[in-house]
Amino acid sequence: MKKYLPWIGLLARLILGGVLLAAGLLKYQHLDKSQMAVRAYELLPISVANLLGIVLPFIEIAIGILLVIGAAIRISAIVGAALMIAFIIGISQAWARGLSIDCGCFGGGGQVAPGTANYLPELLRDGGLALLAIYLIRYPQSKFGLDRQISNGEKNHG
């Protein structure tokens, strides 16, 4: 089983990193909509929500790139897990409070027609991504990662 851990790590990296990268790039293209999506959760003061709507896509892009290339895997996975947990909390509270919003996870976001919001698939997706991040925190070794190349280079030259 141990010989498969690096392959599982590669798969976890590519899925979590790819999702974060795609989400960040889609939000980056429309920062005004990203801000609107964060405001729709009605959790933060408008100025803080607007700032988060601008900063979040860049964080997602950075973490996504690091995971895809396999650099700083454990740290990237910690940030990825924190993001997923924050998203789960945000979506859960919106559902519990009866808000009818699009999560804005892949761009867009904001209010939607009452009764059209479907939070369960979003929570399941983010829960699964959080589990991938937790796996990478525990087992950061993976195939074809920059971290692996650097550590092998240090062993060969050190």
DSSP file (Angstrom, degrees, kcal/mol; ACC not computed):
  #  RESIDUE AA STRUCTURE BP1 BP2  ACC     N-H-->O    O-->H-N    N-H-->O    O-->H-N    TCO  KAPPA ALPHA  PHI   PSI    X-CA   Y-CA   Z-CA
    1    1 A M    >>        0   0    0      0, 0.0     3,-1.6     0, 0.0     4,-0.6   0.000 360.0 360.0 360.0 -35.9    0.0    0.0    0.0
    2    2 A K  G >4  +     0   0    0      1,-0.3     3,-0.8     2,-0.2     0, 0.0   0.817 360.0  61.2 -61.0 -31.3    2.8    2.4    0.8
    3    3 A K  G 34 S+     0   0    0      1,-0.2     4,-0.3     2,-0.1    -1,-0.3   0.714 101.8  53.9 -69.9 -18.6    4.1    2.4   -2.8
    4    4 A Y  G <> S+     0   0    0     -3,-1.6     4,-2.5     1,-0.2     3,-0.5   0.638  84.2  86.2 -88.6 -15.1    0.7    3.8   -3.9
    5    5 A L  H <X S+     0   0    0     -3,-0.8     4,-2.8    -4,-0.6     5,-0.2   0.891  87.4  50.9 -55.7 -44.6    0.8    6.8   -1.5
    6    6 A P  H  > S+     0   0    0      0, 0.0     4,-2.0     0, 0.0   137,-1.9   0.859 111.7  48.7 -63.3 -31.3    2.8    9.0   -3.9
    7    7 A W  H  > S+     0   0    0     -3,-0.5     4,-2.2    -4,-0.3    -2,-0.2   0.892 111.6  48.1 -73.0 -39.5    0.4    8.3   -6.7
    8    8 A I  H  X S+     0   0    0     -4,-2.5     4,-2.8     2,-0.2     5,-0.2   0.902 111.0  52.8 -64.2 -39.9   -2.6    9.0   -4.5
    9    9 A G  H  X S+     0   0    0     -4,-2.8     4,-2.8    -5,-0.2    -2,-0.2   0.902 107.5  51.0 -60.8 -42.1   -0.8   12.2   -3.5
   10   10 A L  H  X S+     0   0    0     -4,-2.0     4,-2.7     2,-0.2     5,-0.2   0.938 111.9  46.8 -60.5 -47.3   -0.4   13.2   -7.1
   11   11 A L  H  X S+     0   0    0     -4,-2.2     4,-2.4     1,-0.2     5,-0.2   0.920 113.3  48.4 -61.4 -44.7   -4.1   12.6   -7.8
   12   12 A A  H  X S+     0   0    0     -4,-2.8     4,-2.5     2,-0.2     5,-0.4   0.916 112.6  49.3 -61.9 -43.8   -5.1   14.6   -4.7
   13   13 A R  H  X S+     0   0    0     -4,-2.8     4,-2.8     1,-0.2     5,-0.4   0.935 112.9  46.1 -59.5 -48.5   -2.7   17.5   -5.7
   14   14 A L  H  X S+     0   0    0     -4,-2.7     4,-2.0     3,-0.2    -2,-0.2   0.876 115.9  44.9 -67.9 -37.9   -4.0   17.7   -9.2
   15   15 A I  H  X S+     0   0    0     -4,-2.4     4,-2.4    -5,-0.2     5,-0.2   0.977 120.4  38.0 -69.2 -54.8   -7.7   17.5   -8.2
   16   16 A L  H  X S+     0   0    0     -4,-2.5     4,-2.4    -5,-0.2     5,-0.2   0.937 121.7  45.2 -62.8 -46.7   -7.5   20.1   -5.4
   17   17 A G  H  X S+     0   0    0     -4,-2.8     4,-2.7    -5,-0.4     5,-0.2   0.907 113.2  50.3 -63.9 -42.3   -5.0   22.3   -7.2
   18   18 A G  H  X S+     0   0    0     -4,-2.0     4,-2.6    -5,-0.4     5,-0.2   0.904 111.6  47.5 -63.4 -41.8   -6.9   22.1  -10.5
   19   19 A V  H  X S+     0   0    0     -4,-2.4     4,-2.8     2,-0.2     5,-0.2   0.937 114.4  46.3 -65.1 -46.4  -10.2   23.0   -8.8
   20   20 A L  H  X S+     0   0    0     -4,-2.4     4,-2.6    -5,-0.2     5,-0.2   0.913 113.7  49.1 -62.6 -42.1   -8.6   25.9   -6.9
   21   21 A L  H  X S+     0   0    0     -4,-2.7     4,-2.5    -5,-0.2     5,-0.2   0.935 113.6  45.6 -63.5 -46.7   -6.8   27.2  -10.0
   22   22 A A  H  X S+     0   0    0     -4,-2.6     4,-2.4    -5,-0.2     5,-0.2   0.929 114.0  48.7 -62.4 -45.5  -10.0   27.0  -12.1
   23   23 A A  H  X S+     0   0    0     -4,-2.8     4,-2.0    -5,-0.2    -2,-0.2   0.925 113.4  47.1 -61.7 -44.6  -12.1   28.7   -9.5
   24   24 A G  H  X S+     0   0    0     -4,-2.6     4,-2.8    -5,-0.2    -1,-0.2   0.914 112.5  48.6 -64.4 -43.4   -9.5   31.5   -9.0
   25   25 A L  H  X S+     0   0    0     -4,-2.5     4,-1.4     1,-0.2    -1,-0.2   0.895 111.0  50.3 -65.2 -39.5   -9.1   32.1  -12.7
   26   26 A L  H  < S+     0   0    0     -4,-2.4     4,-0.3    -5,-0.2    82,-0.2   0.879 115.4  43.3 -66.4 -36.8  -12.9   32.3  -13.3
   27   27 A K  H >< S+     0   0    0     -4,-2.0     3,-1.6    -5,-0.2     7,-0.3   0.887 107.2  60.5 -73.4 -39.1  -13.3   34.8  -10.4
   28   28 A Y  H >< S+     0   0    0     -4,-2.8     3,-0.6     1,-0.3    -1,-0.2   0.832  97.1  60.5 -57.3 -34.3  -10.3   36.8  -11.4
   29   29 A Q  T 3< S+     0   0    0     -4,-1.4    -1,-0.3     1,-0.3    -2,-0.2   0.719 118.8  27.0 -68.2 -20.6  -11.9   37.5  -14.8
   30   30 A H  T X>  +     0   0    0     -3,-1.6     4,-1.8    -4,-0.3     3,-0.6  -0.566  66.0 166.9-142.4  72.4  -14.8   39.3  -13.0
   31   31 A L  H <> S+     0   0    0     -3,-0.6     4,-2.4     1,-0.2     5,-0.2   0.808  77.8  60.6 -61.8 -30.3  -13.6   40.7   -9.7
   32   32 A D  H 3> S+     0   0    0      1,-0.2     4,-2.0     2,-0.2    -1,-0.2   0.905 107.4  44.9 -63.9 -39.7  -16.8   42.7   -9.3
   33   33 A K  H <> S+     0   0    0     -3,-0.6     4,-2.5     2,-0.2    -2,-0.2   0.842 109.6  56.0 -71.6 -33.1  -18.9   39.6   -9.4
   34   34 A S  H  X S+     0   0    0     -4,-1.8     4,-1.9    -7,-0.3    -2,-0.2   0.911 108.7  47.4 -63.1 -42.1  -16.5   37.9   -7.0
   35   35 A Q  H  X S+     0   0    0     -4,-2.4     4,-2.4     2,-0.2    -2,-0.2   0.916 111.1  51.2 -63.7 -43.0  -17.1   40.8   -4.6
   36   36 A M  H  X S+     0   0    0     -4,-2.0     4,-1.9     1,-0.2    -2,-0.2   0.890 107.8  53.4 -61.3 -40.3  -20.9   40.5   -5.1
   37   37 A A  H  X S+     0   0    0     -4,-2.5     4,-0.6    71,-0.3    73,-0.3   0.912 110.2  46.3 -62.9 -43.0  -20.7   36.7   -4.3
   38   38 A V  H >< S+     0   0    0     -4,-1.9     3,-1.0     1,-0.2     5,-0.4   0.908 111.6  51.8 -67.4 -40.9  -18.9   37.3   -1.0
   39   39 A R  H >< S+     0   0    0     -4,-2.4     3,-2.0     1,-0.2    -1,-0.2   0.850  97.7  68.1 -61.7 -34.1  -21.3   40.1    0.0
   40   40 A A  H 3< S+     0   0    0     -4,-1.9    -1,-0.2     1,-0.3    -2,-0.2   0.734  88.0  65.5 -61.9 -23.3  -24.3   37.7   -0.7
   41   41 A Y  T << S-     0   0    0     -3,-1.0    -1,-0.3    -4,-0.6    -2,-0.2   0.679  93.9-146.6 -72.5 -16.1  -23.3   35.6    2.3
   42   42 A E    <   +     0   0    0     -3,-2.0    -3,-0.1    -4,-0.3    -2,-0.1   0.851  64.3 113.7  54.0  40.8  -24.1   38.5    4.5
   43   43 A L        +     0   0    0     -5,-0.4    -1,-0.1     1,-0.1    -4,-0.1   0.699  65.7  45.1-107.1 -29.3  -21.4   37.6    7.0
   44   44 A L  S    S-     0   0    0     -6,-0.3    -1,-0.1    -5,-0.1    -2,-0.1  -0.787  91.7 -90.3-120.2 155.9  -18.9   40.4    6.7
   45   45 A P     >  -     0   0    0      0, 0.0     4,-2.8     0, 0.0     3,-0.4  -0.349  48.3-109.9 -57.6 149.0  -19.0   44.2    6.6
   46   46 A I  H  > S+     0   0    0      1,-0.2     4,-2.7     2,-0.2     5,-0.2   0.867 117.2  52.0 -54.1 -42.5  -19.3   45.3    3.0
   47   47 A S  H  > S+     0   0    0      1,-0.2     4,-2.0     2,-0.2    -1,-0.2   0.901 113.1  44.3 -64.0 -39.7  -15.8   46.7    2.9
   48   48 A V  H  > S+     0   0    0     -3,-0.4     4,-2.7     2,-0.2    -2,-0.2   0.906 113.3  51.0 -70.0 -41.9  -14.3   43.5    4.2
   49   49 A A  H  X S+     0   0    0     -4,-2.8     4,-2.3     2,-0.2    -2,-0.2   0.904 110.5  49.6 -61.6 -41.6  -16.4   41.4    1.8
   50   50 A N  H  X S+     0   0    0     -4,-2.7     4,-1.1    -5,-0.3    -1,-0.2   0.917 111.5  48.1 -64.2 -43.0  -15.3   43.5   -1.1
   51   51 A L  H >X S+     0   0    0     -4,-2.0     4,-2.6     1,-0.2     3,-0.6   0.926 112.4  48.9 -63.0 -44.4  -11.7   43.1   -0.2
   52   52 A L  H 3X S+     0   0    0     -4,-2.7     4,-2.9     1,-0.2    -1,-0.2   0.879 106.0  57.7 -62.8 -37.7  -12.1   39.4    0.3
   53   53 A G  H 3< S+     0   0    0     -4,-2.3    -1,-0.2     1,-0.2    -2,-0.2   0.782 112.9  40.6 -63.0 -27.0  -13.8   39.2   -3.1
   54   54 A I  H <X S+     0   0    0     -4,-1.1     4,-0.6    -3,-0.6    -2,-0.2   0.865 120.2  41.7 -85.6 -41.3  -10.7   40.7   -4.7
   55   55 A V  H >X S+     0   0    0     -4,-2.6     4,-1.9     1,-0.2     3,-0.6   0.870 101.0  69.6 -76.8 -38.4   -8.0   38.8   -2.7
   56   56 A L  H 3X S+     0   0    0     -4,-2.9     4,-2.7     1,-0.2     5,-0.2   0.865  94.7  53.1 -53.9 -45.8   -9.6   35.4   -2.7
   57   57 A P  H 3> S+     0   0    0      0, 0.0     4,-2.4     0, 0.0    -1,-0.2   0.892 109.6  49.6 -59.2 -37.0   -9.1   34.6   -6.5
   58   58 A F  H <X S+     0   0    0     -3,-0.6     4,-2.4    -4,-0.6    -2,-0.2   0.876 110.9  49.3 -69.6 -36.9   -5.4   35.4   -6.2
   59   59 A I  H  X S+     0   0    0     -4,-1.9     4,-2.7     2,-0.2     5,-0.3   0.933 112.4  48.2 -64.9 -45.5   -5.0   33.1   -3.2
   60   60 A E  H  X S+     0   0    0     -4,-2.7     4,-2.5     1,-0.2    -2,-0.2   0.905 112.5  48.6 -62.0 -41.9   -6.9   30.3   -5.0
   61   61 A I  H  X S+     0   0    0     -4,-2.4     4,-2.6    -5,-0.2    -1,-0.2   0.938 113.4  46.9 -63.3 -46.6   -4.7   30.8   -8.1
   62   62 A A  H  X S+     0   0    0     -4,-2.4     4,-2.4     2,-0.2    -2,-0.2   0.937 115.8  43.4 -62.7 -48.0   -1.5   30.8   -6.1
   63   63 A I  H  X S+     0   0    0     -4,-2.7     4,-2.5     1,-0.2     5,-0.2   0.900 113.3  53.4 -65.8 -39.9   -2.4   27.7   -4.0
   64   64 A G  H  X S+     0   0    0     -4,-2.5     4,-2.5    -5,-0.3    -2,-0.2   0.927 110.5  46.2 -59.8 -46.0   -3.7   25.9   -7.1
   65   65 A I  H  X S+     0   0    0     -4,-2.6     4,-2.5     2,-0.2     5,-0.3   0.936 111.9  51.0 -62.7 -46.9   -0.4   26.5   -9.0
   66   66 A L  H  X>S+     0   0    0     -4,-2.4     5,-2.8     1,-0.2     4,-1.0   0.905 113.2  45.6 -58.7 -42.0    1.7   25.4   -6.0
   67   67 A L  H  <5S+     0   0    0     -4,-2.5    -1,-0.2     3,-0.2    -2,-0.2   0.921 111.5  51.0 -68.8 -42.7   -0.3   22.2   -5.7
   68   68 A V  H  <5S+     0   0    0     -4,-2.5    -2,-0.2     1,-0.2    -1,-0.2   0.912 117.1  39.4 -62.4 -42.4   -0.3   21.4   -9.4
   69   69 A I  H  <5S-     0   0    0     -4,-2.5    77,-2.3    -5,-0.2    -1,-0.2   0.616 112.9-120.5 -83.8 -10.6    3.5   21.8   -9.7
   70   70 A G  T  <5 +     0   0    0     -4,-1.0    77,-3.3    75,-0.3     2,-0.4   0.861  60.2 145.5  78.5  36.4    4.0   20.1   -6.3
   71   71 A A  S   <S-     0   0    0     -5,-2.8    -1,-0.3    75,-0.2     5,-0.1  -0.892  70.4  -4.0-109.4 138.3    5.7   22.9   -4.5
   72   72 A A  S  > S+     0   0    0     -2,-0.4     4,-3.0     3,-0.1     5,-0.3   0.917  80.8 173.2  50.5  49.0    5.2   23.6   -0.8
   73   73 A I  H  >  +     0   0    0     -3,-0.3     4,-2.8     1,-0.2     5,-0.2   0.910  68.0  46.1 -59.0 -50.3    2.7   20.8   -0.7
   74   74 A R  H  > S+     0   0    0      2,-0.2     4,-2.1     1,-0.2    -1,-0.2   0.935 116.9  44.1 -62.7 -45.9    2.0   20.7    3.0
   75   75 A I  H  > S+     0   0    0      2,-0.2     4,-2.2     1,-0.2    -1,-0.2   0.923 115.2  49.0 -64.2 -43.9    1.7   24.4    3.4
   76   76 A S  H  X S+     0   0    0     -4,-3.0     4,-2.8     1,-0.2    -2,-0.2   0.889 110.9  50.7 -62.1 -39.6   -0.5   24.7    0.3
   77   77 A A  H  X S+     0   0    0     -4,-2.8     4,-2.9    -5,-0.3    -1,-0.2   0.869 107.6  53.3 -67.4 -36.6   -2.7   21.9    1.5
   78   78 A I  H  X S+     0   0    0     -4,-2.1     4,-2.4     2,-0.2    -2,-0.2   0.937 112.7  43.6 -62.5 -46.5   -3.1   23.6    4.9
   79   79 A V  H  X S+     0   0    0     -4,-2.2     4,-2.5     2,-0.2    -2,-0.2   0.915 114.1  51.3 -64.9 -42.0   -4.3   26.8    3.1
   80   80 A G  H  X S+     0   0    0     -4,-2.8     4,-2.4     2,-0.2    -2,-0.2   0.909 110.7  48.0 -60.5 -43.2   -6.5   24.7    0.8
   81   81 A A  H  X S+     0   0    0     -4,-2.9     4,-2.6     2,-0.2     5,-0.2   0.912 110.7  51.4 -63.7 -42.7   -8.1   22.9    3.7
   82   82 A A  H  X S+     0   0    0     -4,-2.4     4,-2.4     1,-0.2    -2,-0.2   0.907 110.6  49.2 -61.4 -41.7   -8.7   26.2    5.5
   83   83 A L  H  X S+     0   0    0     -4,-2.5     4,-2.7     2,-0.2    -2,-0.2   0.939 111.7  48.3 -62.1 -46.6  -10.3   27.6    2.4
   84   84 A M  H  X S+     0   0    0     -4,-2.4     4,-2.6     1,-0.2    -2,-0.2   0.901 112.3  48.5 -62.9 -40.8  -12.6   24.5    2.0
   85   85 A I  H  X S+     0   0    0     -4,-2.6     4,-2.5     2,-0.2    -1,-0.2   0.910 111.8  49.6 -65.3 -41.7  -13.6   24.6    5.7
   86   86 A A  H  X S+     0   0    0     -4,-2.4     4,-2.7    -5,-0.2    -2,-0.2   0.909 111.7  49.1 -62.1 -41.5  -14.3   28.3    5.4
   87   87 A F  H  X S+     0   0    0     -4,-2.7     4,-2.9     2,-0.2     5,-0.3   0.909 110.3  50.8 -64.1 -42.0  -16.4   27.6    2.2
   88   88 A I  H  X S+     0   0    0     -4,-2.6     4,-2.6     2,-0.2    -2,-0.2   0.920 112.2  47.0 -61.7 -43.6  -18.3   24.8    4.0
   89   89 A I  H  X S+     0   0    0     -4,-2.5     4,-2.5     2,-0.2     5,-0.2   0.936 113.8  48.1 -63.3 -46.0  -19.1   27.1    6.9
   90   90 A G  H  X S+     0   0    0     -4,-2.7     4,-1.9     1,-0.2    -2,-0.2   0.930 115.2  43.2 -61.1 -47.1  -20.2   29.9    4.6
   91   91 A I  H  X S+     0   0    0     -4,-2.9     4,-2.4     2,-0.2    -1,-0.2   0.907 113.8  52.2 -66.8 -41.4  -22.4   27.7    2.5
   92   92 A S  H  X S+     0   0    0     -4,-2.6     4,-2.9    -5,-0.3    -2,-0.2   0.912 110.3  46.9 -62.1 -43.4  -23.8   26.0    5.6
   93   93 A Q  H  X S+     0   0    0     -4,-2.5     4,-2.1     2,-0.2     6,-0.2   0.868 110.7  52.5 -69.6 -33.6  -24.8   29.2    7.3
   94   94 A A  H  <>S+     0   0    0     -4,-1.9     5,-2.5    -5,-0.2     4,-0.4   0.924 113.1  44.9 -64.0 -42.9  -26.4   30.5    4.1
   95   95 A W  H ><5S+     0   0    0     -4,-2.4     3,-1.1     1,-0.2    -2,-0.2   0.931 113.4  49.6 -64.5 -46.7  -28.5   27.4    3.9
   96   96 A A  H 3<5S+     0   0    0     -4,-2.9    -1,-0.2     1,-0.3    -2,-0.2   0.836 111.5  49.1 -63.3 -33.6  -29.3   27.5    7.6
   97   97 A R  T 3<5S-     0   0    0     -4,-2.1    -1,-0.3    -5,-0.2    -2,-0.2   0.481 114.8-115.8 -86.5  -2.8  -30.4   31.1    7.4
   98   98 A G  T < 5 +     0   0    0     -3,-1.1    -3,-0.2    -4,-0.4     2,-0.1   0.702  57.2 159.6  78.4  19.0  -32.6   30.5    4.4
   99   99 A L      < -     0   0    0     -5,-2.5     2,-0.7    -6,-0.2    -1,-0.2  -0.476  34.6-145.6 -71.3 147.2  -30.5   32.6    2.0
  100  100 A S        +     0   0    0     -2,-0.1    12,-2.7    12,-0.1     2,-0.3  -0.824  44.1 139.4-116.3  90.8  -31.0   31.9   -1.7
  101  101 A I  E     -A  111   0A   0     -2,-0.7     2,-0.5    10,-0.3    10,-0.2  -0.904  56.5-118.6-132.7 156.5  -27.6   32.5   -3.3
  102  102 A D  E     -A  110   0A   0      8,-3.0     8,-1.2    -2,-0.3   -62,-0.1  -0.825  33.6-129.4 -86.8 133.4  -25.3   31.0   -5.8
  103  103 A C        -     0   0    0     -2,-0.5    -1,-0.1     6,-0.2   -62,-0.1   0.768  21.8-139.1 -60.5 -25.4  -22.1   30.1   -3.9
  104  104 A G    >   +     0   0    0      3,-0.2     3,-1.3     6,-0.1    -1,-0.1   0.685  55.2 141.7  74.8  16.3  -19.9   32.0   -6.4
  105  105 A C  T 3  S+     0   0    0      1,-0.3   -78,-0.2   -68,-0.1     3,-0.1   0.830  77.9  25.7 -62.7 -34.0  -17.4   29.1   -6.2
  106  106 A F  T 3  S-     0   0    0      1,-0.6    -1,-0.3   -80,-0.1     3,-0.1  -0.291 133.1 -67.4-125.2  47.0  -16.6   29.3   -9.9
  107  107 A G  S <  S+     0   0    0     -3,-1.3    -1,-0.6     1,-0.2    -3,-0.2  -0.251 104.9  58.9  91.0 175.5  -17.4   32.9  -10.7
  108  108 A G        +     0   0    0    -82,-0.2   -71,-0.3   -78,-0.1    -1,-0.2  -0.409  58.5 150.5  66.3-141.8  -20.8   34.5  -10.7
  109  109 A G        +     0   0    0      1,-0.1     2,-0.2    -2,-0.1    -6,-0.2  -0.390  12.5 101.9 104.7 176.2  -22.6   34.3   -7.4
  110  110 A G  E    S-A  102   0A   0     -8,-1.2    -8,-3.0   -73,-0.3    -1,-0.1  -0.576  75.6 -10.4 103.6-168.1  -25.1   36.5   -5.5
  111  111 A Q  E     -A  101   0A   0    -10,-0.2     2,-0.3    -2,-0.2   -10,-0.3  -0.328  58.8-174.5 -67.4 144.1  -28.8   36.2   -5.1
  112  112 A V        -     0   0    0    -12,-2.7   -12,-0.1     1,-0.1     5,-0.1  -0.865  42.2 -68.4-129.7 168.2  -30.8   33.7   -7.0
  113  113 A A    >   -     0   0    0     -2,-0.3     3,-2.1     1,-0.1     4,-0.4  -0.263  67.0 -90.1 -57.4 139.9  -34.5   33.0   -7.2
  114  114 A P  T 3  S+     0   0    0      0, 0.0    -1,-0.1     0, 0.0   -15,-0.1  -0.230 112.2  17.7 -53.9 136.6  -36.0   31.7   -4.0
  115  115 A G  T 3  S+     0   0    0     -3,-0.1    -2,-0.1     1,-0.0   -15,-0.0   0.406 101.4  93.6  84.0  -2.4  -35.9   27.9   -3.8
  116  116 A T    <   +     0   0    0     -3,-2.1     2,-0.2    -4,-0.1    -3,-0.1   0.624  54.9 102.4 -98.3 -13.5  -33.4   27.5   -6.6
  117  117 A A        -     0   0    0     -4,-0.4     2,-0.5    -5,-0.1   -15,-0.1  -0.506  51.6-167.0 -70.7 136.3  -30.2   27.3   -4.5
  118  118 A N     >  +     0   0    0     -2,-0.2     4,-0.5   -17,-0.2    -1,-0.1  -0.865  14.5 168.4-127.4  95.5  -28.9   23.8   -4.1
  119  119 A Y  H  >  +     0   0    0     -2,-0.5     4,-2.5     1,-0.2     5,-0.2   0.761  59.2  75.6 -84.2 -27.1  -26.4   23.7   -1.3
  120  120 A L  H  > S+     0   0    0      1,-0.2     4,-2.6     2,-0.2     5,-0.2   0.909  95.9  47.7 -58.7 -47.5  -25.9   20.0   -0.7
  121  121 A P  H  > S+     0   0    0      0, 0.0     4,-2.5     0, 0.0    -1,-0.2   0.887 113.0  50.7 -60.7 -35.7  -23.8   19.3   -3.9
  122  122 A E  H  X S+     0   0    0     -4,-0.5     4,-2.6     2,-0.2    -2,-0.2   0.909 111.4  47.4 -66.6 -41.4  -21.6   22.3   -3.0
  123  123 A L  H  X S+     0   0    0     -4,-2.5     4,-2.3     2,-0.2    -1,-0.2   0.902 112.9  48.5 -66.7 -40.5  -21.1   21.1    0.5
  124  124 A L  H  X S+     0   0    0     -4,-2.6     4,-2.5    -5,-0.2    -2,-0.2   0.917 112.5  48.7 -64.9 -42.9  -20.3   17.5   -0.6
  125  125 A R  H  X S+     0   0    0     -4,-2.5     4,-2.4    -5,-0.2    -2,-0.2   0.951 114.5  44.2 -60.7 -50.1  -17.8   18.8   -3.2
  126  126 A D  H  X S+     0   0    0     -4,-2.6     4,-2.2     1,-0.2    -1,-0.2   0.850 112.1  53.6 -67.1 -33.0  -16.0   21.1   -0.7
  127  127 A G  H  X S+     0   0    0     -4,-2.3     4,-2.0    -5,-0.2    -1,-0.2   0.920 109.9  47.8 -64.2 -43.5  -16.0   18.3    1.9
  128  128 A G  H  X S+     0   0    0     -4,-2.5     4,-1.9     1,-0.2    -2,-0.2   0.905 112.0  49.2 -62.9 -41.8  -14.3   16.0   -0.6
  129  129 A L  H  X S+     0   0    0     -4,-2.4     4,-2.2     1,-0.2    -1,-0.2   0.869 108.5  53.7 -66.1 -35.8  -11.8   18.6   -1.5
  130  130 A A  H  X S+     0   0    0     -4,-2.2     4,-2.6     2,-0.2    -1,-0.2   0.897 106.9  52.1 -63.5 -39.6  -11.1   19.2    2.2
  131  131 A L  H  X S+     0   0    0     -4,-2.0     4,-2.3     2,-0.2    -2,-0.2   0.890 108.3  50.8 -64.2 -38.4  -10.5   15.5    2.6
  132  132 A L  H  X S+     0   0    0     -4,-1.9     4,-2.2     2,-0.2    -2,-0.2   0.918 110.9  49.0 -62.7 -42.2   -8.0   15.6   -0.2
  133  133 A A  H  X S+     0   0    0     -4,-2.2     4,-1.9     2,-0.2    -2,-0.2   0.914 110.5  50.0 -63.5 -42.7   -6.2   18.6    1.5
  134  134 A I  H  X S+     0   0    0     -4,-2.6     4,-2.1     1,-0.2    -1,-0.2   0.898 108.6  53.1 -63.5 -39.8   -6.1   16.7    4.8
  135  135 A Y  H  X S+     0   0    0     -4,-2.3     4,-3.4     1,-0.2    -1,-0.2   0.934 109.7  48.6 -57.9 -46.0   -4.6   13.7    3.0
  136  136 A L  H  < S+     0   0    0     -4,-2.2    -1,-0.2     1,-0.2    -2,-0.2   0.809 107.6  54.6 -68.3 -29.1   -1.9   16.0    1.5
  137  137 A I  H  < S+     0   0    0     -4,-1.9    -1,-0.2    -5,-0.2    -2,-0.2   0.922 116.8  37.7 -66.2 -42.6   -1.2   17.5    4.9
  138  138 A R  H  < S+     0   0    0     -4,-2.1    -2,-0.2     1,-0.3    -3,-0.2   0.888 133.5  23.9 -75.4 -40.8   -0.6   14.0    6.3
  139  139 A Y     <  +     0   0    0     -4,-3.4    -1,-0.3    -5,-0.2    -2,-0.1  -0.714  65.9 163.9-127.3  79.1    1.1   12.5    3.2
  140  140 A P        +     0   0    0      0, 0.0     2,-0.2     0, 0.0    -1,-0.1   0.619  44.5 106.5 -75.5 -10.4    2.7   15.4    1.2
  141  141 A Q        +     0   0    0      6,-0.1     2,-0.3   -68,-0.0  -132,-0.2  -0.489  46.1 156.1 -70.4 134.1    4.9   13.0   -0.8
  142  142 A S    >   -     0   0    0     -2,-0.2     3,-0.8  -133,-0.2  -135,-0.2  -0.985  42.9 -89.4-153.8 163.4    3.7   12.6   -4.3
  143  143 A K  T 3  S+     0   0    0   -137,-1.9     5,-0.0    -2,-0.3     0, 0.0  -0.412 102.0   7.6 -72.1 148.2    4.9   11.8   -7.8
  144  144 A F  T 3  S+     0   0    0      1,-0.2     2,-0.3    -2,-0.1    -1,-0.2   0.718  90.2 145.6  57.7  28.7    6.2   14.4  -10.2
  145  145 A G    <>  -     0   0    0     -3,-0.8     4,-1.8     1,-0.1   -75,-0.3  -0.717  57.5-130.8 -97.9 148.9    6.2   17.2   -7.6
  146  146 A L  H  > S+     0   0    0    -77,-2.3     4,-2.6    -2,-0.3   -75,-0.2   0.876 109.5  59.1 -61.4 -38.9    8.7   20.0   -7.4
  147  147 A D  H  > S+     0   0    0    -77,-3.3     4,-2.6     1,-0.2    -1,-0.2   0.909 105.8  49.1 -56.1 -42.3    9.2   19.3   -3.7
  148  148 A R  H  > S+     0   0    0    -78,-0.3     4,-2.4     1,-0.2    -1,-0.2   0.906 110.7  49.5 -65.2 -42.6   10.3   15.7   -4.6
  149  149 A Q  H  X S+     0   0    0     -4,-1.8     4,-2.2     2,-0.2    -2,-0.2   0.903 112.4  47.9 -63.8 -41.5   12.8   17.0   -7.2
  150  150 A I  H  X S+     0   0    0     -4,-2.6     4,-2.3     2,-0.2    -2,-0.2   0.934 113.0  47.1 -65.8 -46.7   14.3   19.5   -4.8
  151  151 A S  H  X S+     0   0    0     -4,-2.6     4,-1.8     1,-0.2    -2,-0.2   0.873 113.1  49.1 -66.5 -35.0   14.6   17.0   -2.0
  152  152 A N  H  X S+     0   0    0     -4,-2.4     4,-2.0     2,-0.2    -1,-0.2   0.889 110.7  51.2 -67.6 -38.0   16.2   14.4   -4.3
  153  153 A G  H  X S+     0   0    0     -4,-2.2     4,-1.8     1,-0.2    -2,-0.2   0.882 109.1  50.3 -64.7 -38.9   18.6   17.0   -5.6
  154  154 A E  H  X S+     0   0    0     -4,-2.3     4,-2.1     2,-0.2    -1,-0.2   0.883 109.9  50.5 -66.8 -38.1   19.6   17.9   -2.0
  155  155 A K  H  < S+     0   0    0     -4,-1.8    -2,-0.2     1,-0.2    -1,-0.2   0.889 113.5  45.8 -65.9 -38.1   20.2   14.2   -1.3
  156  156 A N  H  < S+     0   0    0     -4,-2.0    -1,-0.2     1,-0.2    -2,-0.2   0.791 124.9  31.2 -75.9 -27.7   22.4   13.9   -4.4
  157  157 A H  H  <        0   0    0     -4,-1.8    -2,-0.2    -5,-0.1    -1,-0.2   0.553 360.0 360.0-106.1 -10.1   24.3   17.1   -3.8
  158  158 A G     <        0   0    0     -4,-2.1    -3,-0.1    -5,-0.2    -2,-0.1   0.445 360.0 360.0 -97.2 360.0   24.4   17.2    0.0
